[in-house]
Amino acid sequence: MQLLDIRNLTIELDTPHGRYVALEKFSLKMSEGEIHGLVGESGSGKSLLAKAILGITDRRTHVRADRLNWNGKNMLAMTNRERRQLMTNEIAMIFQEPAACLDPTANIGSQLIESMPHKAETPWWKRKSEQRKLAIQLLHKVGVKDHSRLLEAYPWELTESQAHKVMLAMALARKPKLIIADEPTTGLETATQAQIFRMLEKMNQLHNVAILFISHDLHSVGRWSDRVTVLYCGHLMESSSGKKVLEQFKHPYTQALLNSSLSSQLDLTKKADLPALRGAVPLLQHLPVGCRLGPRCPHAQKECVKPPVIRTVNGHAFRCHFPLEQETKS
């Protein structure tokens, strides 16, 4: 069953220099139980897309789309209350800095209980004990063993790993149909990153939860995603199954992301530099004419001053005048 249906979504931002397009005509479809990876450098528009889906954008952000539907319902036509109900019951988000998203004045136990649905059939004198029991079960599900200490702890007493697990438990509390994970492994140790991946995968397999995984590490995300979409400067650069994007990529930017991933460069010599594109992501007010990657692309030609269109071949979409032709990644 199709859950999320986005067609030609455009996000504009008001800045001191004027209004600029941060995400342009982006389309995305997600079905129940699907894992979709959204990959790109910082400034590509990944987090803006997540906030637009949730409806938590600020006043300087302007969102329009031909279609932005959840379960067939138009989210752009929903009232603020209906949007909050949707976020509460069906869509959950794990933010990039989970510790900063928790209330520093309340302990973890009270915040976890607050995120749980209220069961009307539970007698009021049993409600507190039932909620604590459920909170402990949720913490065990995400790999927390010492629940007694954690329930009484405050956010500033948690490690990054513990804060991620608490956010996962809060996301699980209402049994959502979609979890948006915004860079949930950034800054964590390799072992902890693997643990977060395993927990999300377990939630997907056991509860059929769809996951939109936002990251900059294409190699790690592509290995376990059903489909991967690559973003750059607000434009979709490539989108296909995880296997095709890793092994039969068509866009030079996809190749650059793969080459710059630590997990794909295990044979590098000591102190060697990671391969990387020259330059940096341009500012919104200085976006290049034509292909957004043009000034940084090692394969750029004169034709690249014209905006490329998205082409789709056997379900593999890419936006490039001169797509790469290799069959497999060496």
N, C-alpha and C positions, 0 to 999 in steps of 0.2 A: 504494500500500500504506500502511495506517495505521501510524504509528510510535508516537505518544504518545496515550494515551486517559486523560483525567482526568475523574472524575465526583464532584461534591460534595466537593471537597477543602476541609478546614478546618484552619487552623493557629492554635494557641493559644500564647501566650507567658507565661511566669512572670515577674512583675515584683515589685518591693518592695511594690506595692499590691495584689497578687493575680494571678490568672490571667485574661487577657483574650484575646478572639478578634481576631487580626490579619488573617485571611483567612477568609471564610465561604462555604461551599458553592460553590466555584468549579469550573467545568467547562471543559475545553479539549480539542480534538482536533486533531492535526497529522498530515498525510500526508507521504510521502516527497517531497522536493523543494519543499515549501511554505515560503513566507516569511510568518511571522505576527508582527505588531507588537503589543506589550503596552505600553500608554501610560498614564501617570498621574503625579501629583505625587509628591514624596518622601513616604514614609509610607503609600503606597497598598497595599503588599504585593507589589510586583513582584519585588524581589530575594529576598524570603522564598520566593516560589513557585519561583524558579530553584533555590534551595538545597534545597528540598524534593524537587524532581525529581532532583537530583544526589545527595541523601542526605547532605549535608554540614551539617546543622543541629546546633546545640549542645544541651546538656542542658535548657536552659530552654524549648526549642521542642518542641511536641507536635503531631504530624501524624496526621490520620486522614482516610480517604476511602472512599467506596463503591467506587471503582475508581481505581487508579493503575498503569496498565499500560504496558509498553514492548514492542512487537512481540508483544502477546498475553500477556506474562509479568507477573505481579503483583510490582511492585517493593517493595511493603511487606512481602512475604513472603520477600524475598531476604536472604541473610546479608550481613554486612559485606564479605566477600571477593567475593561475587557482585556486589555493588553497585559495588565498586572496579573490578572487571573491566569492568563496563558503562561506567563513566566513562572507563576507560582506552582502550577499543576503539571505542565507538559514540557516546558523547556527550562533547562538548568545551565548555568555557566560557571566554569572554573576560571577565575581571572588570573592574569599574568603574575600578579603579586598577591597571593592569597592572604598573607598575614596583614596586608594593608586594607583588605576588604572586610576584616573581622572587627567587631566593636571592642576597642581596648578596655572599656569599662565593665564588661561583662565576661564571666568565665565561659569556657567552651561548652560546658554542659548546658547552661541556660540558652546559649545561642543555637546549639544543636536541637534542643527541644522546641525552640521557637520555630524552627524550619519544618517541623513535622506537621502533617495534617491532623486535624482534630477529629476524633471519632465520637460521634454523638451518642453511640450505643454504650460507650464506656461510662460507668457511674463516676460521679465527680470525686468520690473518696478513693477510687482506684486509679484515677487519671495520672497522678504524679508518678506512682510506682511503675505504671505501664509505660509511660514516656521514658523514664530512666532505663527501663529494661530494653526498649527499642533503641535508645541512644547507644547503649553498650553493644547491642547486636550490630548496629551500623559501623561502629568503630572496629569491631572484630572483622567485619567484611572487608574493610580497607587496610587491614594488616596491623592495627593497633593492638598490642598485647596488654600494656599497662593502662587500662582504661580509667582506673580509679584516679590516678594522678592527673591524667589528661583532662578529665571532665571538670576538675577543680582548677585547672591552670587557666591563665589569661593569655591572650594572643601574643603579647610581647615575651612570654616565657617559652614559646614554641620554637623549634628549629624549622627551617624551610620545608623539610620533608614532612614533619608533623602537620604544618599548616596546610600543605597540599592534601594530606590524608583527611583532615577535618573538612576541607572544602568538598572533597569527594563524598564524604559521608553525608554532608548537607545536601549535595546534589542528588544522592540516592534516596533521601528521606521521603520524597514525594513520588518516587518511581516515575521519573520523566520519560518521555518518548525520545527526546533529543538532548544530548549534552554537548555544549560548545566548550571545548577545552582550548583556551588561549595561552599558548606557550607554557603548558603546565610543567615542563621539565627544564626550563631555562635556569641556569645557575646551579643546578643540582649535580651531585656526583653521579658517575656513570651507573653505579649499582642502584642508586635511588631512581634514576631515570628509567632503568629497565623495570623496576618495581612498579612505577606509575603506569608504564605501557602495559604491563601484565594486568594490573587492576582494571584499566579501562577496557582491555580486551575481554577480561572475565565478565565485566558488566554487560558488554555487547553480546557475548555468547549465552549467558545465563538469563538475561532479562530482555534480550532483543532490543537494546537501546541503540538508537542511531547516534553516531559521534561525528561532530565536525571538529577535526583536529587542526589547530592553527600552529604553524611552526616555521622555522627558517631552515631546519635540517631535512632536506628532501630525501636523503638516503634512508634515514631512520623511519620517517613517516611513510614513505613509499612501500616499504617492505610489508606493512600490515594493513594498508588502506585498500579498500575496494576500488576507489577512484581517487586521483590526485589532480588538483588544479593549481597551476603556477601563476602567480600574480607579480606584476612589476609596474610601478607608477600608476596604479589604478586600472591597468589593462590586463585582461586575461591573455597570457602568453601561450599556454599549452594546457590541455586537459584530456586525460584518458585514464585507463586502468592503471593501478600502481605498477604493475609489471611492465606495461608498455612505456610509461614515462621513465622508468629506470633503465630499460634495456633498448628501447627503440625511440628515444627522444628525437624531436624534430627541431626544437628551438635552441639557439646558442645560449640563451639565458638558463635554460634547464640544464644544459651541459655544464655551465659555469657553477651552478648551485651544487651539482653532484661532485664536481672536482674540488670544491672548497669545503666539502663535508669531511669532518675528521673520521667518521665511521667508514668512509670509502677510501681513505688514504692511509691505511694501516702499514703500508710498505715504505712510507717516507723515511728518509735517513734522518739521523739525529740533527735537530735544530734547523731542518729544512723549512722553507716557507711554503705555506699552502698556496696552490694555484688560485688566483683571484682575478676578477675583471678590473681593469684600470678605472680610476675615477670613483664617484659615489652616486648614490641616488639623488637626482636633481630636486630642487625645491619646487613646490607647486607653481610658483610664479615664474619659473624658468624651465618649464617642460620643453623638451626638444620638439621640433617640427617633424612630422612623419613618424617613423618607428621610435617609440619611447626609449628603446635600448640603443638606438643608432650611434650616439657619441661614444659608447663604451663597447660596442660590439666588435669583436675581432674579424667578423665576416662581413662588415658593412660595405655596401656599394652605393653608387649614385642613386639607384632606385629606392634606397631606404629613406630618402627625404619625403617620399609619399607615404601616407598612412597605410599600412598593410591591413588586409581584411582577414577575418577568421575563416580558415578552410577546415573542412572536416572530411577525413578519409577513414572509412570503417570504424566510426566512433571515436577517432583520434583527432581532436581539434587543436589547431595551432595558428598563431598569428605571425607569419614571417614571409618575406619576399623570397628568401633563399633558404628553405628548410634543409636541415642536415639529412644526409642520405644513408648513414650507416645503419645496418640492420640490428646489431647488438652492441652493447657497451663493452668496450675492451677493458 
